[in-house]
Amino acid sequence: MSVRMQLSRILIRELVDYQIIELREVLENGDAAAGSNGARTFPIVIGLPEAQAIERRLAGVPIKRPQTHDLLANVVEALGGEIESIEITHLEEHTFFARLNIRRAEGDTIDVDARPSDAIALGIASGVPIYVSEEVIEAAQRQDPEDL
C-alpha cells in the first residue's frame, strides 16, 4: 500500500555536494499533516541541480530555454502523455527508487523508472501527487541520519 505524501521543505546549501528535501504524509482531507500529530516525514538526499530545479518550479520562476526536467515534461506532453503520479517504491543501500506513472494518449498507463528527485522536479509544477510505499516510509524512519 502507498501513502500520499507531499514536499514539505527543501534545504539548499550550495557549499556542500548534497541537498535535502523532506516529504510529509498528507491527511485524508488533503492537508499536510502536522508533525506534532504523529505524521510521518523523511528526508531524501538529492543533488544541487535537482534541488534548484524543484525550487525554481515551486516558485514558478520562468526560464528562457527548457532545462532537462522541462524537456522531459515537454516530450511526455508532445507524445500525448500525462504524468499522473510519482511513486517512491523502494529503498536499497541508502538509495531511493521511484517511478513516473504516465497515462499515454491510448489510455493505458506505463511506469518509467526514475530517481525521486527527477520525478519530483517533473511533477511539482503541475501538482502531480506523490506516493510512497509503506515499506519505504518504515525503512527510511529506521535509517540512521548520519547515513544521509
TIGUFI-324216 format. One record per atom (N, C-alpha, C): residue in three letters; x, z, y. Coordinates in pm, whole numbers, plus 50000, padded with zeros to 5 digits. Example, Ala and Ser with C-alpha at 12.3 -4.5 7.8 and 13.67 -1.06 7.14 Angstrom:
BEGIN
ALA513195078049431ALA512305078049550ALA513205078049670SER512855070849775SER513675071449894SER512905078750003
//
This chain:
BEGIN
MET500845000049882MET500005000050000MET500895000050124SER500444993050226SER501204992350350SER500484999750461VAL501245004850555VAL500745012750667VAL500975005050795ARG499965004650882ARG500104997951011ARG501005006451100MET501994999951160MET502955006551248MET503024998451377GLN503625004551479GLN503904997051600GLN505245001351656LEU505794992651736LEU507054995751801LEU506785006651904SER507445018051889SER507195028951983SER508285030252089ARG509495026152055ARG510545026252156ARG511715017652111ILE512495013952209ILE513695006052184ILE514815012452265LEU515925014752200LEU517065021252264LEU518215011252267ILE518545006552387ILE519624996852403ILE520805003852471ARG521915003452400ARG523175009052452ARG524214998052441GLU524464991352549GLU525324979452547GLU526784982352514LEU527184994952516LEU528574998352487LEU528855000552339VAL527814999852255VAL528015001252111VAL527514988752041ASP527904987151915ASP527574975051840ASP526154974751784TYR525474986251785TYR524144986551726TYR523144992751823GLN521914988551808GLN520794993351890GLN519764999151795ILE518795006251847ILE517795012551761ILE516395009651813ILE515525005751720ILE514105005151750ILE513425015651663GLU512335020951711GLU511605030851634GLU510185025951613LEU509735026851490LEU508355023551456LEU507585036451437ARG506315036251478ARG505445047951468ARG504135043751403GLU503635052351317GLU502375049951248GLU501225048651349VAL500295039651320VAL499125037351405VAL497925044151341LEU497145051151424LEU495925057651375LEU494875047251341GLU493855051151266GLU492805041751226GLU492095035651344ASN492015042851459ASN491335037251576ASN492225027551653GLY493455025351605GLY494355015751667GLY495335021651765ASP495175034551799ASP496115041051891ASP497385044951815ALA498475045451889ALA499715050551829ALA499535065351805ALA499905069751690ALA499785083951656ALA500835091851732ALA500465103351778ALA501415112051848ALA502295118951746GLY503565120651778GLY504495126851685GLY504105140951646SER503395147951733SER503065161851705SER501995163451598ASN501275152951566ASN500215154251466ASN500675150051327GLY501975149251307GLY502505145951176GLY502645131051150ALA502475122851252ALA502625108451235ALA504045105251191ARG504165095551107ARG505485091751057ARG506145081751150THR507415083651172THR508225074351251THR509535072351177PHE510185061351208PHE511545059651158PHE512285049151239PRO513605050751250PRO514415041151326PRO514895029751238ILE515145018651303ILE515795007151239ILE516945003151329VAL518125001951273VAL519294997651348VAL519294982451355ILE519474977051477ILE519484962551496ILE520634958851587GLY520884945951600GLY521944941051688GLY521484939851832LEU522444938651922LEU522144937552064LEU521314925052098PRO521634913152045PRO520814901452081PRO519344903152041GLU519114909051923GLU517724911051879GLU517024921451966ALA517744932052002ALA517164942352089ALA516814936352225GLN517694928152279GLN517424921952408GLN516254912152399ALA516144904852287ALA515014895652269ALA513704903352262ILE513694914452191ILE512474922652181ILE512124928252318GLU513114933552388GLU512864939252520GLU512344928552617ARG512934916752614ARG512514905752701ARG511074901752672ARG510734900852544ARG509374897052506ARG508374907852545LEU508744920552528LEU507864931552568LEU507574931252718ALA508604928252795ALA508474928152940ALA507864915152992GLY507724905052904GLY507184892252947GLY508104884553041VAL509404886653026VAL510394880253112VAL510524865553071PRO510224856453163PRO510354842153129PRO511834837953125ILE512104828153041ILE513454822553034ILE513344807553057LYS514444801453102LYS514424787153134LYS514364778453009ARG515084782452907ARG515154774652783ARG514894783952666PRO514294778752557PRO513994787352442PRO515254792652375GLN515214805452341GLN516264811352260GLN515834810152115THR516664815152023THR516414813051881THR515034817851836HIS514624829951879HIS513314835051838HIS512184826651896ASP512374821952019ASP511374813352082ASP511294799952009LEU512444794651972LEU512504782051898LEU511724783151768LEU511974793651692LEU511284795251564LEU509774796651584ALA509364804451684ALA507924805751713ALA507334792251750ASN508064784251827ASN507594770951866ASN507474761751745VAL508424762551652VAL508384754251531VAL507184757951445VAL506954770951424VAL505804775351345VAL504514769851408GLU504394771151539GLU503194766351608GLU503064751151602ALA504174743951622ALA504154729351619ALA503744724051481LEU504044731651376LEU503674727651241LEU502254732251205GLY501554737751302GLY500164741851278GLY500044755651217GLY501114763251217GLY501084776451158GLY500854787351262GLU500594799351212GLU500414810951297GLU500934823251222ILE501764830851289ILE502274843151227ILE501134853351230GLU500684857451112GLU499564866851103GLU500004881251104SER501124884151037SER501614897851033SER503064898050991ILE503644909751013ILE505014912550972ILE504934924050874GLU505694923450767GLU505704934650674GLU507134938250637ILE507474950850656ILE508764955950611ILE508534960650469THR509184953950376THR508824955050235THR509664964650153HIS510964965650185HIS511794975050110HIS513064978450185LEU513704988850137LEU514944994050194LEU515944994950080GLU517074988450100GLU518084988049995GLU519464989950057GLU520175000250015GLU521505003250065GLU521555003350217HIS520615010450279HIS520525012350425HIS520144999550499THR519634989450429THR519224976950490THR517734974950466PHE516994972350575PHE515564969550564PHE515344954750541PHE514314951550462PHE513934937750434PHE512494935750481ALA512234924050535ALA510894921250586ALA510474907150549ARG509214904350581ARG508724890650563ARG507714887750673LEU507684875050709LEU506674869950800LEU505544864350716ASN504324868150745ASN503164862550678ASN502584852050771ILE502734839350731ILE502354828050816ILE501174820650754ARG500124818950835ARG498964810950793ARG499274796550832ARG499264787650732ARG499544773550756ARG498284766350800ALA498454754450853ALA497324746450900ALA496324743750789GLU496794743050664GLU495924740450550GLU495074752550514GLY495374764150575GLY494594776150550GLY495234786050456ASP496254781850381ASP496914791350292ASP497954799350368THR498394810050307THR499384818850369THR500674818150289ILE501784817550363ILE503094817950298ILE503864829950354ASP504754835250272ASP505624846150312ASP507024840850329VAL507664844350441VAL509014839850469VAL509904852050485ASP510994852650409ASP511944863650416ASP512544864350556ALA512684876450611ALA513214878050746ALA513854891750763ARG514754892750858ARG515234905850899ARG514134912150983PRO513914925150972PRO512874931551053PRO513054929151202SER514274929551250SER514504927551394SER514064913651438ASP514354903451359ASP513934889851392ASP512414888551385ALA511824894251281ALA510374893551265ALA509674900351381ILE510164912051421ILE509544919351532ILE509744911751662ALA510914905951683ALA511154898051804ALA510204886151810LEU509924880051695LEU508984868851691LEU507544873151720GLY507154884251661GLY505754888151667GLY505334896751784ILE506274902951853ILE505934912951953ILE505184907152072ALA505524895452117ALA504884889752236ALA503414886452213SER503064882952091SER501684879052063SER500894890051993GLY501444901851984GLY500704913051927GLY500464912151778VAL501374905851707VAL501244904651562VAL501394918551500PRO500484922251411PRO500574935651351PRO501804937151261ILE502344949351262ILE503494952851180ILE503024962451072TYR503354959550948TYR503034968350836TYR504324972550767VAL504314984650715VAL505474989750642VAL504964995850513SER505614992550402SER505184998050274SER505425013050272GLU504565020150201GLU504685034650187GLU506055038450133GLU506565030650038GLU507855033549977GLU508975032950081VAL508885023450174VAL509905022150278VAL509835034150372ILE508635038050412ILE508485049550502ILE509075062050437GLU508745064250312GLU509265076050242GLU510785075550229ALA511315064050193ALA512775062650178ALA513475064150312ALA512905058650417ALA513515059550550ALA513535073850600GLN512515081550568GLN512475095450611GLN513455104250533ARG513835099950414ARG514825107250334ARG516245103550374GLN516395092350443GLN517715087250478GLN518405096750577ASP519685098850558ASP520475107250646ASP520675100050779PRO520345106450892PRO520515100051023PRO521955095651049GLU522915102050988GLU524315098251006GLU524615084550945ASP523735079850854ASP523945067050788ASP523475055350873LEU522795058050983LEU522255047251066LEU523355039351133
//
